[in-house]
Amino acid sequence: MKKLTLGALVLTSLFAATAFASQFDKPGFVTEVEDGRLWVFREGSPELKAFKENGEPAKQFTDVGTGPEGMTVKAADEKTLKDYLQAIKQ
């Protein structure tokens, strides 16, 4: 019974983390929340794949406090950052 309960808790927590991040996704963009900051990537981009494999990129662009719920938004390139910020204004 303990294993079943523990498994359900782990599965639920994984789903909750995914649901939380995806609430900020916009068409063409994938978001990840890390340390209270919203990372933005183009759907299917090499930068998204590298982020999932290696963590934060060495080169990053940041816009402090302009994201949903006043979050800081970060991206691996400036165009993605600007395009996402435009998308959330619409």
N, C-alpha and C positions, 0 to 999 in steps of 0.2 A: 504494500500500500504506500509506503514512504517513497519508493522509486516512482510510482505513478504520480504522486502528488508533486514531487520534485521535478519530474519531467514536464508536467503541466505548467508549473511555475516558470520554468526556463523558457518553454515555448511561448507562454503568454508575454513574458518580458521582452523576448525577441520581437514579437509581433507589435508590441506597444512602441518600442523604439523605432521600428520601421514606420509605423503609422504616424508617429510624431514628426519624423523628418519629412515624410511624403506630403504632409498637409501644406507644406510650403512649395511643393513642386508646381511648376507651370508648364504648359505645353512646350516641349523641346528642352526643358531644363530638369535636372535632377538635383535635389538638395540633400545635404547631410548636416546635422547639428553636432558640433563638437566643441566642448568647453563653452557652451552658450553662444557660439558664433555659428552663423549660417554659411556653409560652404555651398557654392553654386557651380554646377558643371553642365555642359551641353550633354544631352542624352547620347549615350554611346561613344563619348569622346575618349581619346587616349588619356587625357588628364584625369577623368573619372576613374578609369581602370588603374592608373598609377596611384591615385589617392587611396583606393581600396586596398591596394597591395602594399604601399609604402608609407602612407600617411601624408601629412601636409607637404605640398611642393616647396622647393627652395625659393622659387620666384612666385610671389603672390601679390594680388591687388586687394585693397581693403577700403570699404566705405563704412565708417563708424556710425552706428545708430540709425541707419536709413532703411533697414530691412523690416520685415514683419515683426510686430511686437517690439519694435525698437532695437532689434538685434543688429549687431555688426555683421556685414555681409563680406565674404571673402571669395575670391576666384583665382584660378591659375592664370587668367589673362583678362586684360582690361575690357575688351569687347564683350565677353561673356558677362562680366560684372555689370556693365552699363545696360546691356540688353535685358538682363534679368530685372534690374531696378526699374526699367521702363515697363516691363511686362506686369510688375506688381502694381503699378500706378493705374493700369487700365481696368 
